């Protein structure tokens, strides 16, 4: 699997975790500037995908102290 596809897969996994396990975090998606392109046809680089994944992961990590077992169980292996 190439790097772009891996990032997209990982973003999809972590997004699904948030949607199913932590729906209370969904309002934070609307506040994330990484999801709002400033062009009509933006080029999505691997670094942008990595940054977006990192922001989602950080969102879960900040929430993790109250729910540690679910986060560790589902996050991608590195």
C-alpha positions, -999 to +999 in steps of 0.1 A: +000+000+000+014+034-009+018+062+016-012+082+004-035+052+006-022+043+040-028+078+054-063+078+039-070+044+054-057+055+088-078+087+087-109+067+078-102+043+107-097+070+133-127+090+120-149+060+123-136+054+159-145+090+168-180+087+151-189+054+168-171+056+201-169+093+208-196+111+190-193+139+215-161+149+197-177+154+164-183+192+169-145+195+169-143+183+133-161+215+122-134+236+140-105+219+122-089+241+095-073+211+079-107+201+064-114+234+047-096+237+014-090+273+002-090+262-035-117+247-057-095+217-066-068+214-039-039+191-042-037+169-011-001+161-002+011+133+020+023+159+045-013+174+046-027+139+052-002+132+079-010+165+096-047+159+095-042+123+108-020+138+136-047+163+145-073+136+148-050+114+168-042+143+191-079+149+196-083+113+208-051+114+229-064+145+247-097+127+253-079+094+262-074+098+300-111+091+305-113+063+279-079+047+274-088+012+265-108+021+234-082+044+219-054+020+222-074-009+209-083+008+176-054+031+166-032+019+138-001+000+146+030+019+137 
